[in-house]
Amino acid sequence: MVVSAVAFLVNLTIVLTMKAHGQEITLRRESVLFLILAGLAAAGVDMFGLFAYNRGLKVTSSLIINATTTGIVLIVGFFALSEPVSGFRLAAIGLIAAGMLLLNAQGV
């Protein structure tokens, strides 16, 4: 909750600063809906993670959860959002997969 509040204040400060410097700030209904959807998704990930820890998931497993989330975001960006595929991004996915395999081999 604290992280979300700080992120909100930082974003609000940036937007107000941009507006003060003459940047046009537009707000569309579609943008608000996506913002709400993103917030619900982020809250859902946090809630399911906390529930999993409460039911006995090791805290060290959070590395795997974070790596998987990053990998999924990259893959969705490629296929659903037509983000450009670069060598660095493919290497990032490969390193994420390799790191998860190494952690799994150690029993994390």
VOMAR-141858 format. One record per residue: x, y, z of N, C-alpha, C, O in turn; residue in one letter. Coordinates in steps of 0.1 Angstrom, whole numbers, padded with zeros to 4 digits, always signed. Layout:
<sites>
XYZXYZXYZXYZA...
</sites>
This chain:
<sites>
+0008-0012+0000+0000+0000+0000+0009+0013+0000+0006+0022-0007M+0019+0012+0008+0028+0024+0008+0035+0026-0005+0036+0037-0010V+0039+0015-0012+0046+0016-0025+0036+0022-0035+0040+0031-0043V+0023+0018-0035+0013+0023-0044+0011+0038-0041+0009+0046-0051S+0010+0042-0029+0008+0056-0025+0020+0065-0030+0017+0075-0035A+0032+0060-0028+0043+0068-0032+0044+0068-0048+0046+0079-0053V+0041+0057-0054+0040+0057-0069+0030+0067-0074+0032+0074-0084A+0018+0067-0068+0008+0077-0071+0013+0091-0070+0011+0099-0079F+0019+0094-0059+0024+0108-0057+0035+0112-0067+0035+0123-0071L+0043+0103-0070+0054+0105-0080+0048+0108-0093+0051+0118-0100V+0038+0100-0097+0032+0101-0110+0024+0114-0111+0024+0121-0121N+0016+0117-0100+0009+0130-0099+0018+0142-0101+0015+0151-0108L+0029+0141-0094+0039+0153-0095+0044+0154-0109+0045+0166-0114T+0047+0143-0115+0052+0144-0129+0041+0150-0138+0044+0159-0147I+0029+0145-0137+0018+0150-0146+0016+0165-0143+0014+0172-0153V+0015+0169-0131+0013+0183-0128+0024+0192-0133+0022+0203-0137L+0036+0187-0132+0048+0194-0137+0047+0196-0152+0050+0206-0157T+0044+0185-0159+0042+0185-0173+0031+0195-0177+0033+0203-0187M+0020+0195-0170+0009+0204-0173+0014+0219-0171+0010+0228-0178K+0021+0221-0160+0026+0234-0157+0035+0240-0168+0036+0252-0169A+0042+0231-0175+0051+0235-0185+0044+0236-0199+0051+0237-0209H+0031+0235-0199+0024+0236-0211+0021+0224-0219+0015+0224-0230G+0024+0212-0214+0021+0200-0220+0007+0197-0219+0001+0198-0208Q+0000+0193-0230-0014+0190-0230-0016+0176-0224-0009+0166-0228E-0024+0175-0214-0027+0163-0207-0042+0159-0211-0051+0166-0208I-0043+0148-0218-0057+0143-0222-0060+0131-0214-0051+0122-0212T-0073+0129-0211-0077+0117-0204-0089+0112-0211-0100+0118-0212L-0088+0100-0216-0098+0093-0224-0104+0082-0215-0098+0077-0206R-0117+0079-0218-0124+0068-0211-0116+0055-0212-0115+0048-0203R-0111+0052-0224-0104+0040-0227-0091+0039-0218-0088+0028-0213E-0085+0050-0216-0073+0051-0208-0076+0048-0193-0069+0040-0186S-0087+0053-0188-0091+0051-0174-0095+0036-0172-0091+0031-0162V-0101+0030-0182-0105+0016-0181-0092+0008-0180-0092-0002-0172L-0082+0011-0189-0070+0003-0189-0063+0005-0176-0056-0004-0170F-0063+0017-0170-0056+0020-0157-0063+0012-0146-0056+0006-0138L-0076+0011-0146-0083+0003-0136-0080-0012-0138-0077-0018-0128I-0080-0016-0150-0077-0030-0152-0062-0034-0148-0060-0044-0142L-0053-0025-0151-0039-0027-0147-0038-0028-0131-0031-0036-0126A-0045-0019-0125-0045-0018-0110-0051-0031-0104-0045-0036-0094G-0062-0036-0110-0068-0048-0105-0059-0060-0107-0057-0069-0099L-0052-0060-0119-0043-0071-0121-0031-0071-0112-0027-0082-0107A-0025-0059-0109-0014-0058-0100-0018-0062-0086-0011-0069-0079A-0030-0058-0082-0035-0061-0068-0038-0076-0067-0035-0083-0057A-0043-0082-0078-0045-0097-0078-0032-0105-0077-0032-0115-0070G-0022-0100-0084-0009-0107-0083-0004-0106-0068+0001-0116-0063V-0005-0095-0062+0000-0093-0049-0008-0102-0039-0003-0108-0030D-0021-0102-0041-0030-0109-0032-0027-0124-0033-0026-0131-0023M-0026-0129-0045-0024-0144-0047-0010-0147-0042-0008-0158-0036F+0000-0139-0043+0013-0141-0037+0012-0142-0022+0018-0151-0016G+0005-0133-0016+0004-0133-0001-0003-0145+0004+0000-0151+0014L-0014-0149-0004-0021-0161+0000-0012-0173-0001-0013-0182+0007F-0004-0174-0012+0005-0185-0013+0016-0186-0002+0018-0197+0003A+0021-0174+0002+0031-0174+0013+0024-0178+0026+0030-0185+0034Y+0011-0174+0028+0004-0178+0040+0002-0193+0040+0000-0199+0051N+0001-0199+0029-0002-0214+0028+0011-0222+0027+0010-0234+0025R+0022-0216+0029+0035-0223+0030+0045-0222+0019+0055-0229+0019G+0042-0213+0009+0052-0211-0001+0064-0205+0004+0063-0195+0012L+0076-0210+0001+0088-0204+0006+0090-0190+0000+0087-0187-0011K+0096-0181+0009+0098-0168+0004+0108-0167-0007+0107-0158-0016V+0117-0177-0007+0127-0177-0018+0121-0180-0032+0127-0177-0042T+0108-0185-0032+0101-0187-0044+0097-0174-0051+0093-0174-0063S+0098-0163-0044+0094-0150-0050+0103-0147-0062+0098-0140-0071S+0115-0151-0062+0124-0149-0073+0118-0155-0086+0118-0149-0096L+0113-0168-0084+0107-0174-0096+0094-0167-0100+0091-0166-0112I+0086-0163-0091+0074-0155-0094+0077-0143-0102+0071-0140-0112I+0087-0135-0097+0090-0122-0104+0096-0125-0117+0093-0118-0127N+0105-0135-0119+0110-0138-0132+0100-0143-0142+0100-0139-0153A+0091-0151-0137+0080-0155-0146+0071-0144-0150+0068-0143-0162T+0068-0135-0141+0060-0123-0145+0067-0115-0155+0061-0110-0165T+0080-0112-0154+0088-0104-0163+0088-0111-0177+0086-0105-0187T+0090-0124-0177+0090-0132-0190+0077-0131-0197+0076-0129-0209G+0066-0133-0189+0052-0132-0195+0050-0118-0201+0044-0117-0212I+0054-0108-0194+0052-0094-0199+0059-0092-0212+0054-0086-0221V+0072-0097-0213+0079-0096-0225+0072-0103-0237+0071-0098-0248L+0068-0116-0234+0062-0124-0244+0048-0118-0249+0046-0118-0261I+0040-0113-0239+0028-0107-0243+0030-0094-0251+0023-0091-0261V+0041-0087-0248+0044-0075-0255+0048-0078-0270+0044-0071-0279G+0055-0089-0272+0058-0093-0285+0046-0097-0293+0044-0092-0305F+0038-0106-0288+0027-0112-0296+0014-0103-0296+0008-0102-0306F+0010-0098-0284-0003-0091-0283-0001-0076-0287-0011-0070-0292A+0010-0070-0283+0011-0056-0285+0021-0052-0296+0024-0040-0298L+0026-0062-0303+0035-0059-0315+0047-0051-0311+0052-0043-0319S+0052-0054-0299+0065-0047-0296+0076-0053-0304+0076-0065-0308E+0086-0045-0307+0097-0050-0315+0105-0061-0308+0108-0059-0296P+0109-0071-0315+0117-0082-0309+0132-0078-0312+0135-0077-0324V+0140-0077-0302+0154-0074-0304+0162-0085-0297+0157-0094-0290S+0175-0085-0301+0184-0095-0295+0185-0094-0280+0186-0104-0273G+0185-0082-0275+0186-0080-0261+0173-0085-0254+0175-0091-0243F+0162-0083-0259+0149-0089-0253+0149-0104-0253+0145-0110-0244R+0153-0110-0265+0154-0124-0265+0164-0130-0255+0162-0140-0249L+0176-0123-0254+0186-0127-0244+0180-0126-0230+0183-0134-0222A+0172-0115-0228+0166-0114-0214+0157-0125-0211+0157-0131-0200A+0149-0130-0221+0140-0141-0218+0148-0154-0216+0145-0162-0207I+0159-0155-0224+0168-0167-0222+0174-0167-0208+0175-0177-0202G+0179-0155-0204+0185-0154-0191+0175-0157-0179+0178-0163-0169L+0163-0152-0181+0152-0155-0171+0150-0170-0170+0149-0175-0159I+0148-0176-0182+0146-0191-0182+0157-0198-0176+0155-0208-0168A+0170-0194-0179+0181-0201-0174+0182-0199-0158+0185-0209-0151A+0179-0187-0154+0179-0185-0139+0168-0193-0132+0171-0198-0121G+0157-0194-0138+0146-0202-0132+0150-0217-0131+0148-0224-0121M+0157-0222-0142+0161-0236-0142+0172-0238-0132+0172-0248-0125L+0181-0228-0130+0192-0230-0120+0186-0230-0106+0190-0238-0097L+0176-0221-0103+0170-0220-0090+0162-0233-0087+0162-0238-0076L+0155-0238-0098+0148-0251-0096+0157-0262-0093+0154-0271-0085N+0169-0262-0100+0179-0273-0097+0184-0273-0083+0188-0283-0077A+0184-0261-0077+0189-0260-0063+0177-0263-0053+0180-0263-0041Q+0165-0265-0058+0154-0268-0049+0147-0256-0043+0140-0257-0033G+0149-0245-0050+0142-0232-0045+0128-0232-0049+0121-0223-0046V
</sites>
